[in-house]
Amino acid sequence: MQLFYNPSISKGDTEIVFNKDESRHIHKVLRMKSGDAIHISNGRGFLFRAEILSVAPKQCIAKIIEVEQIDPLPYTLHLAVAPTKLNDRYEWFLEKATEIGISEITPIICDHSERKVVKIERYQRILQSALKQSLKAYLPVLNEPVAFKEFITSQAASKTTKLIAHCEKEEKSTLKSVLNPNDDVLILIGPEGDFSSDEIAFALANAFKAVSLGDSRLRTETAAIVACHSVAFVNED
């Protein structure tokens, strides 16, 4: 199954015209021809089965044969993760989280953050590529970077299960002990050097619960994937 991503396609469309980059990929890399079948995701839950009508390096056209609406995950998972010092590690997290299943991602800038500038457009491309590779119907929402305390304050009205994973030696619940199937969950993952004591206290004072991801000290991107997989595992049938 060859999956393409096109956010502008909608349920009522009968035809799709691919942009120059996608057309070049279809023509020169995949070497597809008229009559070949493809699938397209709009990232919002619809999968389209289509048949290529014409192939050219600058414009390929396909007709929509069938539309399928895919059910969303039975839960939502929002990971707020501090950008890593090495950008490729954060990109690895974005890719793997999309493959596993995640609803929303927010880069949070913390007291100990060594990277405070991120390339959102590049991150979007990583997510889109992972969606196509893993045959997903839903593209995770990627938010703009935000300061830690501003983000915490913005979640005051949220009814989700709000958790902060940190490494300080204080009373914490295990992540698995606080997760329930079908719950909407928000988990904070800190930078190299962890959250500051002030940040942890601020989160706890704003209805977040402290959790542990295990005995090992994990890198930021590893902790984020452990959290992502743990939520997915709890929700398996």
C-alpha positions in Angstrom: 0.0 0.0 0.0 1.5 3.3 -1.1 0.1 6.1 1.1 0.3 9.8 0.3 -0.6 12.8 2.5 -2.8 15.6 1.3 -4.4 17.9 3.9 -6.7 19.7 1.4 -8.5 16.6 0.1 -12.1 16.2 1.5 -14.8 13.5 1.5 -16.7 14.9 -1.4 -13.8 15.2 -3.8 -13.7 13.1 -7.0 -10.2 13.9 -8.2 -6.8 14.9 -6.7 -4.0 16.9 -8.4 -0.6 16.3 -6.8 1.8 19.1 -6.3 5.2 19.3 -8.0 7.1 17.4 -5.3 4.6 14.6 -5.0 4.3 14.4 -8.8 8.0 14.1 -9.1 8.1 11.3 -6.5 5.3 9.4 -8.2 6.9 9.8 -11.7 10.7 9.5 -11.0 11.0 7.5 -7.8 8.0 5.2 -7.7 7.8 5.0 -11.5 4.0 4.7 -11.3 1.8 4.8 -14.4 -1.8 5.4 -15.3 -4.1 2.8 -13.8 -2.0 2.2 -10.7 -3.7 2.3 -7.3 -2.7 4.6 -4.5 -4.0 5.6 -1.1 -4.2 9.1 0.4 -4.7 10.3 3.9 -5.9 13.8 4.7 -4.6 13.5 8.3 -8.1 14.0 9.7 -9.4 10.5 9.7 -10.2 9.9 6.0 -8.4 7.4 3.8 -9.0 7.7 0.0 -8.4 4.9 -2.5 -7.5 6.4 -5.9 -6.4 5.4 -9.4 -3.8 7.4 -11.2 -5.2 9.0 -14.4 -2.1 10.8 -15.7 1.6 10.9 -14.7 3.9 13.8 -15.5 7.0 15.2 -13.7 5.3 18.4 -12.7 1.7 17.2 -12.2 0.0 13.9 -11.6 -3.7 13.4 -11.4 -5.7 10.6 -9.8 -9.5 9.9 -9.5 -11.0 9.0 -6.1 -12.5 5.5 -6.2 -13.4 5.0 -2.5 -13.4 6.9 0.8 -13.1 5.3 4.2 -13.5 7.1 7.5 -11.2 5.6 10.2 -12.2 5.7 13.8 -9.8 7.8 16.0 -7.9 6.3 18.9 -10.2 5.6 21.9 -8.1 8.1 23.9 -6.1 11.3 23.3 -2.5 11.6 24.3 -0.9 15.0 24.5 2.9 14.9 25.1 4.5 18.2 26.1 8.2 17.5 25.6 11.2 19.8 26.1 13.3 20.1 22.9 16.6 18.1 23.1 20.0 19.6 22.7 20.6 17.4 19.6 17.8 18.1 17.2 17.8 14.7 15.6 16.8 13.0 18.9 13.7 15.1 19.0 12.9 14.3 15.4 13.3 10.6 16.3 10.7 11.0 19.0 8.3 12.8 16.7 8.6 10.0 14.1 8.2 7.1 16.6 5.4 8.7 18.5 3.5 9.2 15.3 4.0 5.5 14.4 2.8 4.4 17.9 -0.1 6.8 18.1 -0.3 10.3 19.6 -2.8 13.1 19.3 -0.9 16.2 20.1 2.7 17.4 20.7 3.9 20.6 22.4 7.5 21.6 22.7 7.9 23.2 26.1 10.8 25.5 27.0 12.0 24.8 30.5 14.5 26.3 33.0 17.2 23.7 32.0 16.4 23.7 28.3 19.6 23.9 26.2 17.6 24.3 23.0 15.0 27.0 22.9 14.5 27.5 19.2 12.9 24.7 17.1 12.0 24.4 13.4 8.3 23.7 13.4 8.1 23.4 9.6 10.8 20.7 9.6 9.0 18.9 12.5 5.8 19.0 10.5 7.5 17.2 7.6 8.8 14.6 10.0 5.3 13.9 11.2 3.9 13.7 7.7 6.6 11.3 6.6 5.9 9.1 9.7 2.2 9.2 8.9 2.8 7.9 5.4 5.3 5.3 6.5 3.0 3.9 9.3 -0.2 4.2 7.2 -2.0 6.5 9.7 -5.2 8.3 9.0 -4.6 11.0 11.7 -1.7 13.5 11.7 -0.8 14.6 15.3 -1.3 18.2 16.1 2.0 20.0 16.5 1.9 23.2 18.6 4.3 26.1 18.6 6.9 26.1 21.4 5.7 27.6 24.7 7.3 28.5 28.0 6.7 25.9 30.7 4.7 28.0 33.1 2.7 29.5 30.3 1.8 26.0 29.2 0.8 24.8 32.6 -1.4 27.8 33.1 -3.1 27.2 29.7 -4.1 23.7 30.9 -6.0 24.9 33.9 -9.4 24.1 32.5 -8.4 20.8 30.9 -10.2 17.7 32.2 -7.5 15.3 31.0 -5.3 13.2 33.3 -2.4 15.6 33.8 1.0 14.1 34.7 4.6 15.3 35.1 7.4 12.7 34.8 10.5 13.8 36.6 13.6 12.3 38.3 13.6 14.0 41.7 13.5 11.7 44.7 10.1 12.4 46.1 6.8 10.5 46.3 5.6 9.5 42.8 3.2 7.0 41.4 4.2 4.7 38.6 2.8 5.7 35.2 1.0 2.4 34.7 -0.8 2.8 38.1 -2.5 6.0 37.1 -3.5 5.1 33.5 -6.9 3.8 32.6 -8.2 2.7 29.2 -9.9 5.4 27.2 -8.6 8.2 29.4 -7.4 11.5 27.8 -3.9 12.0 29.0 -1.4 14.9 29.1 2.2 14.0 30.1 5.1 16.5 30.7 8.6 15.3 29.8 11.5 17.5 30.8 14.9 18.4 29.1 18.4 17.1 29.8 18.9 18.0 33.4 15.2 17.4 34.2 12.6 19.9 35.3 13.7 22.4 37.9 12.4 22.0 41.5 10.4 25.2 40.9 8.8 23.8 37.8 7.8 20.6 39.5 6.3 22.5 42.4 4.4 24.8 40.0 3.0 21.8 38.1 1.9 20.0 41.2 0.2 23.2 42.5 -1.8 23.2 39.2 -3.3 19.8 39.4 -0.6 17.8 37.8 0.4 14.5 39.4 4.0 13.3 39.6 4.8 9.9 38.0 7.8 7.7 37.5 8.7 6.0 34.2 10.8 3.3 36.0 14.1 3.0 37.8 16.4 3.9 34.9 17.4 7.5 34.1 16.1 8.0 30.6 17.0 10.5 27.9 14.3 13.0 27.1 13.3 11.3 23.8 13.4 7.8 25.4 11.2 8.9 28.2 8.7 10.4 25.8 8.5 7.1 23.8 8.2 5.1 27.0 5.3 7.3 28.0 3.7 7.1 24.5 3.9 3.3 24.4 2.7 2.9 28.0 -0.5 4.8 27.1 -1.0 2.8 23.9 -0.4 -0.5 25.8 -3.0 0.3 28.4 -5.5 0.9 25.6 -4.9 -2.3 23.7 -7.9 -4.6 23.3 
